Amino acid sequence: MENFYNDGFGWVCKHCERELKTDNSQLRLMTEGEAESKNPPLSNPALAKWLDAARTILTCPRCGITEPLEKV
């Protein structure tokens, strides 16, 4: 994959992760009380989502980049 990699928890956008690291943003887990909100923030904003129900195309909700998943 050119734009995404699997970190064992999910697919991560390489470009956004690099940007977030250079911005000195610290990715963190939710603190006490945040988990109860209806829209808790993701611990990794560069985490990709599936664009289709067949799970063949990934998209980054942060930058909008998409890439088809190549089946091996």
N, CA, C and O atoms as a CHARMM CRD file, in Angstrom:
* protein
*
  288
    1    1 MET  N      0.85400  -1.17900   0.00000 PROA 1      0.00000
    2    1 MET  CA     0.00000   0.00000   0.00000 PROA 1      0.00000
    3    1 MET  C      0.89800   1.24100   0.00000 PROA 1      0.00000
    4    1 MET  O      1.90700   1.30200   0.70300 PROA 1      0.00000
    5    2 GLU  N      0.51100   2.19800  -0.78800 PROA 2      0.00000
    6    2 GLU  CA     1.30400   3.41200  -0.92400 PROA 2      0.00000
    7    2 GLU  C      0.95400   4.46900   0.12400 PROA 2      0.00000
    8    2 GLU  O      1.84200   5.15400   0.63200 PROA 2      0.00000
    9    3 ASN  N     -0.33700   4.60800   0.45200 PROA 3      0.00000
   10    3 ASN  CA    -0.77900   5.69000   1.33000 PROA 3      0.00000
   11    3 ASN  C     -1.18600   5.25700   2.73500 PROA 3      0.00000
   12    3 ASN  O     -1.32900   6.10100   3.62000 PROA 3      0.00000
   13    4 PHE  N     -1.37200   3.97200   2.95400 PROA 4      0.00000
   14    4 PHE  CA    -1.83600   3.47300   4.24600 PROA 4      0.00000
   15    4 PHE  C     -0.97300   2.30200   4.70500 PROA 4      0.00000
   16    4 PHE  O     -0.35000   1.61900   3.89300 PROA 4      0.00000
   17    5 TYR  N     -0.94400   2.07900   6.02300 PROA 5      0.00000
   18    5 TYR  CA    -0.31500   0.87600   6.56300 PROA 5      0.00000
   19    5 TYR  C     -1.16000   0.40200   7.73800 PROA 5      0.00000
   20    5 TYR  O     -1.87400   1.18700   8.36200 PROA 5      0.00000
   21    6 ASN  N     -1.07100  -0.87600   8.02600 PROA 6      0.00000
   22    6 ASN  CA    -1.82800  -1.45400   9.12200 PROA 6      0.00000
   23    6 ASN  C     -0.93200  -1.51000  10.34600 PROA 6      0.00000
   24    6 ASN  O      0.11500  -2.15700  10.32900 PROA 6      0.00000
   25    7 ASP  N     -1.34700  -0.82600  11.41500 PROA 7      0.00000
   26    7 ASP  CA    -0.54100  -0.79000  12.63800 PROA 7      0.00000
   27    7 ASP  C     -0.95800  -1.85900  13.64300 PROA 7      0.00000
   28    7 ASP  O     -0.50900  -1.83900  14.79000 PROA 7      0.00000
   29    8 GLY  N     -1.81600  -2.79700  13.22300 PROA 8      0.00000
   30    8 GLY  CA    -2.29100  -3.84800  14.11000 PROA 8      0.00000
   31    8 GLY  C     -3.61200  -3.49200  14.76300 PROA 8      0.00000
   32    8 GLY  O     -4.32100  -4.37400  15.24800 PROA 8      0.00000
   33    9 PHE  N     -3.95600  -2.20900  14.78300 PROA 9      0.00000
   34    9 PHE  CA    -5.21300  -1.73800  15.34500 PROA 9      0.00000
   35    9 PHE  C     -6.15400  -1.30100  14.23100 PROA 9      0.00000
   36    9 PHE  O     -7.37400  -1.36000  14.38300 PROA 9      0.00000
   37   10 GLY  N     -5.58900  -0.86600  13.12200 PROA 10     0.00000
   38   10 GLY  CA    -6.37300  -0.39600  11.98500 PROA 10     0.00000
   39   10 GLY  C     -5.44500   0.17700  10.93200 PROA 10     0.00000
   40   10 GLY  O     -4.22500   0.18100  11.10200 PROA 10     0.00000
   41   11 TRP  N     -6.02200   0.66000   9.85000 PROA 11     0.00000
   42   11 TRP  CA    -5.24300   1.24300   8.76500 PROA 11     0.00000
   43   11 TRP  C     -5.00600   2.71400   9.05500 PROA 11     0.00000
   44   11 TRP  O     -5.93500   3.43400   9.41900 PROA 11     0.00000
   45   12 VAL  N     -3.76200   3.16600   8.89400 PROA 12     0.00000
   46   12 VAL  CA    -3.35900   4.53000   9.21700 PROA 12     0.00000
   47   12 VAL  C     -2.86800   5.22100   7.94700 PROA 12     0.00000
   48   12 VAL  O     -2.13700   4.63000   7.15300 PROA 12     0.00000
   49   13 CYS  N     -3.27400   6.47300   7.76300 PROA 13     0.00000
   50   13 CYS  CA    -2.82300   7.28700   6.63600 PROA 13     0.00000
   51   13 CYS  C     -1.39100   7.74700   6.91900 PROA 13     0.00000
   52   13 CYS  O     -1.13200   8.42900   7.91100 PROA 13     0.00000
   53   14 LYS  N     -0.46800   7.36600   6.03800 PROA 14     0.00000
   54   14 LYS  CA     0.94200   7.71200   6.22600 PROA 14     0.00000
   55   14 LYS  C      1.16700   9.22100   6.18100 PROA 14     0.00000
   56   14 LYS  O      1.97300   9.75100   6.94600 PROA 14     0.00000
   57   15 HSD  N      0.45800   9.91600   5.28600 PROA 15     0.00000
   58   15 HSD  CA     0.65300  11.35100   5.10000 PROA 15     0.00000
   59   15 HSD  C      0.19200  12.14800   6.32900 PROA 15     0.00000
   60   15 HSD  O      0.90300  13.02800   6.81400 PROA 15     0.00000
   61   16 CYS  N     -0.99600  11.82700   6.81600 PROA 16     0.00000
   62   16 CYS  CA    -1.52500  12.54800   7.98200 PROA 16     0.00000
   63   16 CYS  C     -0.71700  12.24600   9.23700 PROA 16     0.00000
   64   16 CYS  O     -0.47600  13.13600  10.05400 PROA 16     0.00000
   65   17 GLU  N     -0.29900  10.99400   9.39100 PROA 17     0.00000
   66   17 GLU  CA     0.50000  10.64800  10.55800 PROA 17     0.00000
   67   17 GLU  C      1.80500  11.44700  10.55300 PROA 17     0.00000
   68   17 GLU  O      2.24100  11.93700  11.59500 PROA 17     0.00000
   69   18 ARG  N      2.41900  11.57300   9.38400 PROA 18     0.00000
   70   18 ARG  CA     3.65600  12.33900   9.26200 PROA 18     0.00000
   71   18 ARG  C      3.40200  13.81100   9.60400 PROA 18     0.00000
   72   18 ARG  O      4.19200  14.42700  10.32000 PROA 18     0.00000
   73   19 GLU  N      2.29600  14.37700   9.08900 PROA 19     0.00000
   74   19 GLU  CA     1.94200  15.77200   9.38900 PROA 19     0.00000
   75   19 GLU  C      1.71000  15.97900  10.87400 PROA 19     0.00000
   76   19 GLU  O      2.19000  16.95300  11.45400 PROA 19     0.00000
   77   20 LEU  N      0.97900  15.06900  11.48600 PROA 20     0.00000
   78   20 LEU  CA     0.67200  15.20200  12.90600 PROA 20     0.00000
   79   20 LEU  C      1.93300  15.12200  13.75700 PROA 20     0.00000
   80   20 LEU  O      2.04500  15.81500  14.76800 PROA 20     0.00000
   81   21 LYS  N      2.87700  14.28700  13.35700 PROA 21     0.00000
   82   21 LYS  CA     4.13300  14.18300  14.10400 PROA 21     0.00000
   83   21 LYS  C      4.97800  15.44100  13.94700 PROA 21     0.00000
   84   21 LYS  O      5.62500  15.86700  14.90400 PROA 21     0.00000
   85   22 THR  N      4.98400  16.04600  12.75800 PROA 22     0.00000
   86   22 THR  CA     5.77700  17.26500  12.55600 PROA 22     0.00000
   87   22 THR  C      5.12200  18.46500  13.21900 PROA 22     0.00000
   88   22 THR  O      5.80100  19.44500  13.52900 PROA 22     0.00000
   89   23 ASP  N      3.79100  18.40400  13.44600 PROA 23     0.00000
   90   23 ASP  CA     3.09300  19.47300  14.15600 PROA 23     0.00000
   91   23 ASP  C      3.27500  19.35300  15.66000 PROA 23     0.00000
   92   23 ASP  O      2.73800  20.16000  16.41900 PROA 23     0.00000
   93   24 ASN  N      4.02900  18.35200  16.09400 PROA 24     0.00000
   94   24 ASN  CA     4.24700  18.06500  17.51900 PROA 24     0.00000
   95   24 ASN  C      2.95700  17.75400  18.25200 PROA 24     0.00000
   96   24 ASN  O      2.85900  17.95400  19.46300 PROA 24     0.00000
   97   25 SER  N      1.96300  17.26200  17.51400 PROA 25     0.00000
   98   25 SER  CA     0.71700  16.83000  18.15100 PROA 25     0.00000
   99   25 SER  C      0.96900  15.48400  18.79400 PROA 25     0.00000
  100   25 SER  O      1.57800  14.60200  18.18900 PROA 25     0.00000
  101   26 GLN  N      0.51300  15.33000  19.98800 PROA 26     0.00000
  102   26 GLN  CA     0.67300  14.06800  20.68900 PROA 26     0.00000
  103   26 GLN  C     -0.61800  13.28100  20.56400 PROA 26     0.00000
  104   26 GLN  O     -1.67200  13.73600  21.00900 PROA 26     0.00000
  105   27 LEU  N     -0.54200  12.09500  19.95900 PROA 27     0.00000
  106   27 LEU  CA    -1.70000  11.22400  19.90400 PROA 27     0.00000
  107   27 LEU  C     -1.85400  10.60000  21.28100 PROA 27     0.00000
  108   27 LEU  O     -0.88400  10.11300  21.86200 PROA 27     0.00000
  109   28 ARG  N     -3.07200  10.61500  21.80100 PROA 28     0.00000
  110   28 ARG  CA    -3.27000  10.13100  23.15500 PROA 28     0.00000
  111   28 ARG  C     -4.56200   9.35000  23.24100 PROA 28     0.00000
  112   28 ARG  O     -5.44100   9.47300  22.38800 PROA 28     0.00000
  113   29 LEU  N     -4.66000   8.55700  24.27000 PROA 29     0.00000
  114   29 LEU  CA    -5.90900   7.85900  24.53500 PROA 29     0.00000
  115   29 LEU  C     -6.84500   8.82100  25.23100 PROA 29     0.00000
  116   29 LEU  O     -6.42400   9.87500  25.70800 PROA 29     0.00000
  117   30 MET  N     -8.11700   8.45700  25.28900 PROA 30     0.00000
  118   30 MET  CA    -9.10000   9.33300  25.92500 PROA 30     0.00000
  119   30 MET  C     -8.82400   9.45000  27.41900 PROA 30     0.00000
  120   30 MET  O     -8.43300   8.48000  28.06800 PROA 30     0.00000
  121   31 THR  N     -9.03000  10.63700  27.95000 PROA 31     0.00000
  122   31 THR  CA    -8.89300  10.82800  29.38800 PROA 31     0.00000
  123   31 THR  C    -10.23600  10.54000  30.04900 PROA 31     0.00000
  124   31 THR  O    -11.24800  10.37600  29.36800 PROA 31     0.00000
  125   32 GLU  N    -10.24000  10.48100  31.36000 PROA 32     0.00000
  126   32 GLU  CA   -11.44900  10.15500  32.09900 PROA 32     0.00000
  127   32 GLU  C    -12.57300  11.12400  31.75000 PROA 32     0.00000
  128   32 GLU  O    -12.37800  12.33900  31.75300 PROA 32     0.00000
  129   33 GLY  N    -13.74000  10.58500  31.45200 PROA 33     0.00000
  130   33 GLY  CA   -14.90700  11.40000  31.13300 PROA 33     0.00000
  131   33 GLY  C    -15.12900  11.56000  29.64100 PROA 33     0.00000
  132   33 GLY  O    -16.27000  11.73200  29.21400 PROA 33     0.00000
  133   34 GLU  N    -14.07600  11.51100  28.83300 PROA 34     0.00000
  134   34 GLU  CA   -14.24100  11.69300  27.39600 PROA 34     0.00000
  135   34 GLU  C    -14.97900  10.52900  26.74300 PROA 34     0.00000
  136   34 GLU  O    -15.70000  10.72600  25.76500 PROA 34     0.00000
  137   35 ALA  N    -14.80900   9.33600  27.26300 PROA 35     0.00000
  138   35 ALA  CA   -15.42300   8.16100  26.66000 PROA 35     0.00000
  139   35 ALA  C    -16.94400   8.20600  26.75800 PROA 35     0.00000
  140   35 ALA  O    -17.62200   7.52700  25.98600 PROA 35     0.00000
  141   36 GLU  N    -17.49800   8.98300  27.68300 PROA 36     0.00000
  142   36 GLU  CA   -18.93500   9.04700  27.83700 PROA 36     0.00000
  143   36 GLU  C    -19.60200   9.97400  26.83400 PROA 36     0.00000
  144   36 GLU  O    -20.82200   9.92400  26.67700 PROA 36     0.00000
  145   37 SER  N    -18.83600  10.81800  26.15100 PROA 37     0.00000
  146   37 SER  CA   -19.44900  11.73600  25.20200 PROA 37     0.00000
  147   37 SER  C    -19.94400  10.98700  23.98100 PROA 37     0.00000
  148   37 SER  O    -19.48100   9.88400  23.69100 PROA 37     0.00000
  149   38 LYS  N    -20.89000  11.59000  23.26100 PROA 38     0.00000
  150   38 LYS  CA   -21.46900  10.91400  22.10200 PROA 38     0.00000
  151   38 LYS  C    -20.48900  10.81800  20.95000 PROA 38     0.00000
  152   38 LYS  O    -20.58200   9.88300  20.15500 PROA 38     0.00000
  153   39 ASN  N    -19.56600  11.73300  20.82900 PROA 39     0.00000
  154   39 ASN  CA   -18.58200  11.72700  19.75500 PROA 39     0.00000
  155   39 ASN  C    -17.17400  11.86700  20.32400 PROA 39     0.00000
  156   39 ASN  O    -16.55200  12.92100  20.19300 PROA 39     0.00000
  157   40 PRO  N    -16.66700  10.80000  20.95900 PROA 40     0.00000
  158   40 PRO  CA   -15.33100  10.90900  21.53300 PROA 40     0.00000
  159   40 PRO  C    -14.28500  11.05600  20.43700 PROA 40     0.00000
  160   40 PRO  O    -14.43600  10.46800  19.36600 PROA 40     0.00000
  161   41 PRO  N    -13.22600  11.82800  20.67700 PROA 41     0.00000
  162   41 PRO  CA   -12.18700  11.98300  19.66000 PROA 41     0.00000
  163   41 PRO  C    -11.39900  10.68800  19.49900 PROA 41     0.00000
  164   41 PRO  O    -11.20100   9.94400  20.46000 PROA 41     0.00000
  165   42 LEU  N    -10.95300  10.42900  18.27300 PROA 42     0.00000
  166   42 LEU  CA   -10.13200   9.25000  18.04400 PROA 42     0.00000
  167   42 LEU  C     -8.75800   9.46200  18.65300 PROA 42     0.00000
  168   42 LEU  O     -8.24200  10.57900  18.66500 PROA 42     0.00000
  169   43 SER  N     -8.16700   8.38600  19.15800 PROA 43     0.00000
  170   43 SER  CA    -6.82400   8.50600  19.70000 PROA 43     0.00000
  171   43 SER  C     -5.82100   8.72600  18.57700 PROA 43     0.00000
  172   43 SER  O     -4.71900   9.21700  18.82400 PROA 43     0.00000
  173   44 ASN  N     -6.18000   8.37300  17.35000 PROA 44     0.00000
  174   44 ASN  CA    -5.32700   8.60200  16.19200 PROA 44     0.00000
  175   44 ASN  C     -6.17700   9.19900  15.07300 PROA 44     0.00000
  176   44 ASN  O     -6.89900   8.45700  14.40800 PROA 44     0.00000
  177   45 PRO  N     -6.12100  10.50100  14.84100 PROA 45     0.00000
  178   45 PRO  CA    -6.94400  11.13200  13.80900 PROA 45     0.00000
  179   45 PRO  C     -6.56700  10.70100  12.39800 PROA 45     0.00000
  180   45 PRO  O     -7.29800  11.00600  11.45600 PROA 45     0.00000
  181   46 ALA  N     -5.45800  10.00600  12.22500 PROA 46     0.00000
  182   46 ALA  CA    -5.05000   9.53500  10.89900 PROA 46     0.00000
  183   46 ALA  C     -5.58500   8.14300  10.60000 PROA 46     0.00000
  184   46 ALA  O     -5.22200   7.55400   9.58200 PROA 46     0.00000
  185   47 LEU  N     -6.44200   7.60300  11.46400 PROA 47     0.00000
  186   47 LEU  CA    -6.99900   6.27100  11.27800 PROA 47     0.00000
  187   47 LEU  C     -7.98000   6.28700  10.10600 PROA 47     0.00000
  188   47 LEU  O     -8.90600   7.09700  10.07500 PROA 47     0.00000
  189   48 ALA  N     -7.77000   5.38600   9.14300 PROA 48     0.00000
  190   48 ALA  CA    -8.58700   5.32900   7.92900 PROA 48     0.00000
  191   48 ALA  C     -9.90900   4.61600   8.17400 PROA 48     0.00000
  192   48 ALA  O    -10.08200   3.90200   9.16200 PROA 48     0.00000
  193   49 LYS  N    -10.84100   4.83200   7.24000 PROA 49     0.00000
  194   49 LYS  CA   -12.14600   4.16700   7.27800 PROA 49     0.00000
  195   49 LYS  C    -12.36500   3.48700   5.93400 PROA 49     0.00000
  196   49 LYS  O    -11.72500   3.82400   4.93800 PROA 49     0.00000
  197   50 TRP  N    -13.27600   2.52700   5.92600 PROA 50     0.00000
  198   50 TRP  CA   -13.63400   1.86500   4.68300 PROA 50     0.00000
  199   50 TRP  C    -14.60100   2.74300   3.91800 PROA 50     0.00000
  200   50 TRP  O    -15.53000   3.30700   4.49700 PROA 50     0.00000
  201   51 LEU  N    -14.38600   2.85900   2.61500 PROA 51     0.00000
  202   51 LEU  CA   -15.23700   3.68400   1.76500 PROA 51     0.00000
  203   51 LEU  C    -16.43200   2.89500   1.23500 PROA 51     0.00000
  204   51 LEU  O    -17.45400   3.48200   0.88100 PROA 51     0.00000
  205   52 ASP  N    -16.31100   1.56600   1.17900 PROA 52     0.00000
  206   52 ASP  CA   -17.37900   0.73400   0.63100 PROA 52     0.00000
  207   52 ASP  C    -17.67900  -0.43300   1.55700 PROA 52     0.00000
  208   52 ASP  O    -16.87000  -0.80000   2.40900 PROA 52     0.00000
  209   53 ALA  N    -18.85700  -1.00500   1.37000 PROA 53     0.00000
  210   53 ALA  CA   -19.29200  -2.11200   2.22900 PROA 53     0.00000
  211   53 ALA  C    -18.46600  -3.37600   2.01500 PROA 53     0.00000
  212   53 ALA  O    -18.35200  -4.20000   2.92300 PROA 53     0.00000
  213   54 ALA  N    -17.89500  -3.53500   0.83800 PROA 54     0.00000
  214   54 ALA  CA   -17.09600  -4.72400   0.53800 PROA 54     0.00000
  215   54 ALA  C    -15.68100  -4.62100   1.12600 PROA 54     0.00000
  216   54 ALA  O    -14.90400  -5.57200   1.04200 PROA 54     0.00000
  217   55 ARG  N    -15.35300  -3.48200   1.71300 PROA 55     0.00000
  218   55 ARG  CA   -14.04400  -3.23100   2.32500 PROA 55     0.00000
  219   55 ARG  C    -12.89800  -3.44700   1.33900 PROA 55     0.00000
  220   55 ARG  O    -11.96400  -4.20800   1.59300 PROA 55     0.00000
  221   56 THR  N    -13.00100  -2.75300   0.20600 PROA 56     0.00000
  222   56 THR  CA   -11.95100  -2.83400  -0.80100 PROA 56     0.00000
  223   56 THR  C    -11.25100  -1.49900  -1.01500 PROA 56     0.00000
  224   56 THR  O    -10.20000  -1.45400  -1.65400 PROA 56     0.00000
  225   57 ILE  N    -11.81800  -0.40000  -0.48800 PROA 57     0.00000
  226   57 ILE  CA   -11.23300   0.92600  -0.66100 PROA 57     0.00000
  227   57 ILE  C    -11.13800   1.61700   0.69600 PROA 57     0.00000
  228   57 ILE  O    -12.12100   1.70700   1.43200 PROA 57     0.00000
  229   58 LEU  N     -9.94300   2.10100   1.01400 PROA 58     0.00000
  230   58 LEU  CA    -9.72100   2.84900   2.25500 PROA 58     0.00000
  231   58 LEU  C     -9.74900   4.34100   1.96700 PROA 58     0.00000
  232   58 LEU  O     -9.36500   4.78100   0.88300 PROA 58     0.00000
  233   59 THR  N    -10.20800   5.12100   2.95100 PROA 59     0.00000
  234   59 THR  CA   -10.18400   6.57300   2.83800 PROA 59     0.00000
  235   59 THR  C     -9.78100   7.17600   4.17100 PROA 59     0.00000
  236   59 THR  O    -10.10300   6.63800   5.23100 PROA 59     0.00000
  237   60 CYS  N     -9.08500   8.27900   4.11300 PROA 60     0.00000
  238   60 CYS  CA    -8.68900   8.99100   5.33200 PROA 60     0.00000
  239   60 CYS  C     -9.69700  10.10500   5.57500 PROA 60     0.00000
  240   60 CYS  O     -9.85700  10.97400   4.71700 PROA 60     0.00000
  241   61 PRO  N    -10.38200  10.11000   6.71800 PROA 61     0.00000
  242   61 PRO  CA   -11.36000  11.15900   6.99400 PROA 61     0.00000
  243   61 PRO  C    -10.71700  12.52900   7.21900 PROA 61     0.00000
  244   61 PRO  O    -11.39700  13.55200   7.13700 PROA 61     0.00000
  245   62 ARG  N     -9.42900  12.55500   7.49800 PROA 62     0.00000
  246   62 ARG  CA    -8.73700  13.82100   7.75800 PROA 62     0.00000
  247   62 ARG  C     -8.35000  14.54000   6.47000 PROA 62     0.00000
  248   62 ARG  O     -8.60400  15.73700   6.33300 PROA 62     0.00000
  249   63 CYS  N     -7.73000  13.81500   5.51000 PROA 63     0.00000
  250   63 CYS  CA    -7.25700  14.46000   4.28100 PROA 63     0.00000
  251   63 CYS  C     -8.04600  14.05500   3.04300 PROA 63     0.00000
  252   63 CYS  O     -7.93700  14.71400   2.00900 PROA 63     0.00000
  253   64 GLY  N     -8.83800  12.98500   3.12400 PROA 64     0.00000
  254   64 GLY  CA    -9.68800  12.56900   2.01900 PROA 64     0.00000
  255   64 GLY  C     -9.02500  11.67900   0.98700 PROA 64     0.00000
  256   64 GLY  O     -9.65900  11.32400  -0.00700 PROA 64     0.00000
  257   65 ILE  N     -7.77500  11.30900   1.18900 PROA 65     0.00000
  258   65 ILE  CA    -7.08200  10.44200   0.23300 PROA 65     0.00000
  259   65 ILE  C     -7.71000   9.05500   0.25500 PROA 65     0.00000
  260   65 ILE  O     -8.10900   8.56900   1.31300 PROA 65     0.00000
  261   66 THR  N     -7.80100   8.41100  -0.91700 PROA 66     0.00000
  262   66 THR  CA    -8.36200   7.06200  -1.00100 PROA 66     0.00000
  263   66 THR  C     -7.38900   6.14800  -1.73300 PROA 66     0.00000
  264   66 THR  O     -6.56200   6.59700  -2.52700 PROA 66     0.00000
  265   67 GLU  N     -7.51000   4.86100  -1.44600 PROA 67     0.00000
  266   67 GLU  CA    -6.67500   3.87400  -2.11800 PROA 67     0.00000
  267   67 GLU  C     -7.36300   2.51600  -2.06200 PROA 67     0.00000
  268   67 GLU  O     -7.85600   2.11600  -1.00700 PROA 67     0.00000
  269   68 PRO  N     -7.40200   1.80100  -3.19000 PROA 68     0.00000
  270   68 PRO  CA    -7.97400   0.44500  -3.15800 PROA 68     0.00000
  271   68 PRO  C     -7.02500  -0.50000  -2.44200 PROA 68     0.00000
  272   68 PRO  O     -5.80600  -0.38500  -2.56200 PROA 68     0.00000
  273   69 LEU  N     -7.59100  -1.42500  -1.70500 PROA 69     0.00000
  274   69 LEU  CA    -6.79600  -2.42200  -0.99100 PROA 69     0.00000
  275   69 LEU  C     -6.49100  -3.55600  -1.95300 PROA 69     0.00000
  276   69 LEU  O     -7.40200  -4.15700  -2.52200 PROA 69     0.00000
  277   70 GLU  N     -5.22800  -3.84400  -2.13300 PROA 70     0.00000
  278   70 GLU  CA    -4.82700  -4.92200  -3.03200 PROA 70     0.00000
  279   70 GLU  C     -4.87200  -6.23400  -2.28500 PROA 70     0.00000
  280   70 GLU  O     -4.20300  -6.40200  -1.26500 PROA 70     0.00000
  281   71 LYS  N     -5.65200  -7.15400  -2.78500 PROA 71     0.00000
  282   71 LYS  CA    -5.74700  -8.48200  -2.17600 PROA 71     0.00000
  283   71 LYS  C     -4.54200  -9.30300  -2.59000 PROA 71     0.00000
  284   71 LYS  O     -4.20900  -9.37700  -3.77300 PROA 71     0.00000
  285   72 VAL  N     -3.88400  -9.92300  -1.61000 PROA 72     0.00000
  286   72 VAL  CA    -2.69400 -10.72700  -1.90000 PROA 72     0.00000
  287   72 VAL  C     -3.07100 -12.17900  -1.95700 PROA 72     0.00000
  288   72 VAL  O     -2.21300 -13.03000  -2.19000 PROA 72     0.00000
